[in-house]
Amino acid sequence: MSKLPGAGRPALTDLRLQQKALRVAGVWAPTGGKASLVYGYGAYSGLVVLSVVVFLASQLSAMLHFWGDILSVTTNACVTFTYTMSTFKFIVLLKMRPLTNKLIEELDRCMEMQLFVGVSIYVVWEVVPLLRVQSCSSTECRIQSGFPALVWYPFSFTETPLYQVVFAVVSTGLFYGCFISVSLDGAFCSLMIYVAGHLRFLNFMARNMCSGEQNGSRNRTPPGRHVTPATDPEEQMRSRLRECVRYHNDIERLIQRLSTLVGPIMLGQFLADMITVSVSAFVTTTLKADSGWLFKYGSYLSGIAEQMFLYCWFGDEILAESERLQVSVYSCDWTGGSPRFLRELRIFQCRTGRPLLLTASKFYTITRETFLLLINASYSYFALLNQLNSN
């Protein structure tokens, strides 16, 4: 909660879009209200998880049935990896809901682009089979091309009305798996954006702690803080320095909590994405898939790459803003400070020399360089598969 400049009412962070998206995904239970509403939402969450589990079971069943067809098996494996990670995200967020509530209290970003990309991929995977199935004249063709993802059941499911029922079941699981992944990714990226914004504001405070600019900008205080004005210039500078130190400590704790929340998810996400990109690219180029397969793979891989890129981009923003802190502290007009103030300033500058960064469970630092590292690793695995195949 923060105070609006010059106003007495609190300005709560607008998280309505993220909360609505997570609520549709079945992972954000409403607080308070009637017990029947809470129980009803619990039943809805159970149905969401059941639809994804049934979808994953159909993918595994199809993988076993079409084991000799490497293109089909690879498709199922990639989808299974992605949707297994969606279920993992679901479980992690439910388990760490109290920590998430602390992080989201001051969140003030939205995720329209993330939702648009996810919905676009879903629409592509829905529309393509509906168009291709019109030209199918055999049962095998309807199995291979008539559903959003390759599935198999031990009964005749390609004839009306079972075809429509199976198509609806597969589409439901596909939709909720996609929506869980997109909504959680959007929420996590929004948290990272907000943390970077806090660091940017701290840089502004550090640059001006020794100047007179803040005298005319006393309302520019960090969220939730109130600074008592001091009349002595020396005391004013020391007061601003103390406020910067407290703010830096709060941000450091916030980043530690965020790393605890997203670290395991990021590690699993990055590993799964590397395997998915390299294997799917190898199968598509080796078997010379037709235009329909290439279109689906292209939309799928673009979503995977966008997912990795956003995490790494916003993680790099946090690192870049934290690395600017030392320069911002040194850039203040410290030459007129007393020896006592200069000693305290040196201590704070030494403290800001340690960069604040997000990690994927200590294995990866989430930065733009990590994105290039992941892409290079995916290409290396792709080249290795090509070499093994040529031998």
C-alpha positions, -999 to 999 in steps of 0.1 A, spaced: 0 0 0 13 34 -9 2 70 -4 -7 92 -34 14 124 -35 -5 152 -18 -35 130 -9 -46 112 22 -61 81 7 -41 49 0 -34 39 -36 -37 1 -38 -20 -17 -66 -44 -26 -94 -40 -64 -97 -75 -71 -110 -65 -85 -144 -39 -109 -130 -63 -121 -103 -91 -127 -127 -68 -146 -150 -55 -167 -121 -90 -173 -109 -101 -186 -143 -70 -209 -142 -83 -223 -109 -53 -213 -89 -65 -181 -71 -92 -189 -46 -113 -160 -35 -108 -149 1 -137 -143 25 -172 -145 13 -196 -174 18 -184 -209 26 -204 -222 -3 -185 -200 -27 -151 -212 -14 -162 -248 -16 -176 -242 -51 -143 -227 -63 -124 -257 -48 -146 -280 -69 -139 -258 -99 -101 -260 -93 -104 -298 -90 -122 -299 -124 -94 -277 -139 -67 -300 -127 -87 -331 -137 -91 -317 -173 -53 -312 -175 -45 -346 -160 -69 -363 -185 -53 -344 -213 -18 -355 -202 -30 -391 -199 -43 -389 -234 -9 -376 -246 10 -404 -228 -15 -429 -243 -10 -415 -278 28 -415 -273 28 -452 -265 4 -461 -293 24 -442 -320 58 -450 -306 73 -458 -340 63 -425 -355 90 -401 -343 72 -369 -355 41 -378 -336 59 -390 -305 80 -358 -304 50 -337 -306 34 -355 -277 66 -353 -257 69 -316 -262 33 -309 -252 36 -333 -223 67 -314 -210 49 -280 -213 17 -291 -196 35 -310 -169 53 -277 -161 19 -260 -160 7 -285 -134 40 -279 -115 34 -242 -115 -2 -247 -103 11 -268 -73 39 -244 -64 17 -214 -64 -9 -231 -42 18 -242 -17 34 -207 -16 2 -186 -16 11 -167 16 45 -157 1 28 -147 -32 3 -125 -13 32 -105 2 48 -101 -32 15 -91 -50 3 -65 -25 22 -37 -44 21 -51 -79 9 -26 -105 14 -41 -139 -6 -60 -164 0 -89 -188 -20 -81 -220 9 -92 -243 14 -124 -225 -23 -133 -227 -24 -123 -263 5 -146 -273 -10 -176 -253 -45 -171 -267 -30 -168 -303 -12 -201 -300 -43 -218 -286 -64 -204 -315 -38 -217 -340 -39 -252 -325 -77 -252 -325 -83 -238 -360 -57 -258 -380 -72 -292 -372 -107 -279 -379 -96 -268 -414 -75 -299 -421 -101 -325 -410 -125 -313 -437 -103 -329 -463 -97 -362 -444 -113 -393 -459 -98 -420 -437 -99 -427 -400 -61 -425 -397 -61 -390 -413 -88 -378 -388 -66 -392 -359 -35 -375 -372 -50 -342 -382 -84 -338 -367 -76 -328 -331 -57 -299 -315 -31 -324 -303 -24 -360 -312 -45 -383 -290 -55 -419 -289 -83 -438 -271 -91 -475 -271 -124 -469 -289 -137 -454 -321 -134 -417 -314 -133 -403 -349 -170 -407 -358 -199 -384 -348 -208 -378 -320 -178 -391 -302 -155 -370 -324 -171 -338 -311 -170 -349 -275 -133 -359 -277 -125 -327 -295 -142 -307 -268 -124 -326 -240 -90 -322 -257 -97 -285 -263 -107 -279 -227 -75 -295 -214 -54 -276 -240 -71 -243 -231 -66 -246 -193 -30 -258 -196 -22 -229 -218 -41 -204 -196 -24 -217 -164 10 -213 -180 3 -178 -195 -14 -163 -165 13 -175 -141 41 -163 -164 24 -130 -167 20 -127 -129 57 -136 -123 69 -112 -150 48 -84 -134 64 -90 -101 98 -87 -117 88 -55 -134 76 -40 -101 109 -50 -83 129 -33 -111 107 -2 -106 115 -1 -69 152 -2 -77 149 26 -103 132 47 -77 160 39 -52 185 51 -78 167 84 -80 167 88 -42 204 79 -40 214 105 -67 196 133 -49 201 125 -12 227 152 -9 212 178 -31 183 202 -25 160 186 -51 142 165 -26 134 195 -5 108 204 -31 98 168 -37 90 155 -2 61 136 -15 84 115 -36 89 89 -9 89 51 -15 56 33 -11 45 29 25 70 53 40 68 87 57 99 108 63 99 134 91 114 166 77 146 179 94 157 215 96 195 210 98 210 203 63 234 178 77 206 159 95 185 161 63 213 143 44 217 117 71 179 112 72 178 106 34 207 82 37 189 62 64 158 61 43 178 48 13 194 21 35 160 9 48 146 10 13 175 -10 0 170 -36 27 133 -39 19 141 -44 -18 167 -70 -10 142 -90 10 117 -87 -17 141 -101 -43 150 -130 -20 113 -139 -17 108 -136 -54 138 -159 -60 124 -184 -36 91 -183 -54 102 -184 -90 136 -202 -87 124 -238 -89 99 -229 -116 125 -211 -137 150 -240 -135 124 -266 -146 111 -242 -173 145 -235 -188 155 -272 -189 122 -282 -204 123 -254 -230 158 -263 -241 148 -299 -247 116 -289 -264 132 -264 -288 161 -286 -298 141 -319 -303 112 -303 -321 134 -284 -344 154 -316 -352 123 -337 -359 107 -309 -380 138 -304 -402 148 -340 -404 114 -354 -415 105 -324 -436 71 -319 -420 43 -304 -442 31 -268 -439 4 -277 -413 30 -292 -390 54 -263 -396 27 -238 -388 18 -255 -355 55 -260 -345 62 -223 -355 35 -210 -332 45 -233 -304 82 -225 -306 75 -188 -308 55 -191 -275 83 -210 -258 110 -185 -270 88 -156 -259 83 -172 -225 121 -176 -219 128 -141 -233 104 -122 -210 117 -139 -179 154 -132 -189 146 -96 -200 129 -85 -168 154 -104 -147 181 -84 -164 163 -52 -156 166 -60 -119 203 -67 -122 210 -36 -143 191 -13 -118 209 -28 -88 243 -24 -105 236 13 -111 232 19 -73 269 24 -66 272 50 -94 240 67 -81 253 69 -46 287 83 -58 269 108 -80 252 126 -52 267 159 -40 286 143 -11 316 167 -11 298 190 14 291 163 39 306 159 73 331 131 81 304 112 99 281 113 69 309 103 45 317 73 67 280 62 66 279 69 29 309 47 22 293 18 42 262 21 21 282 23 -11 300 -9 -2 267 -26 5 253 -16 -29 283 -31 -46 267 -65 -42 243 -69 -71 207 -79 -64 197 -106 -89 172 -134 -95 184 -170 -99 169 -202 -111 175 -222 -79 212 -210 -79 219 -228 -113 212 -198 -136 211 -161 -132 180 -147 -149 195 -122 -173 195 -115 -211 228 -133 -213 211 -164 -199 185 -163 -228 214 -164 -253 230 -192 -233 197 -212 -235 193 -206 -272 229 -216 -278 225 -247 -257 193 -256 -276 212 -252 -309 240 -273 -296 217 -302 -287 200 -297 -321 234 -300 -339 243 -330 -318 211 -348 -328 218 -340 -364 253 -354 -361 240 -386 -344 214 -390 -371 238 -386 -400 261 -412 -384 
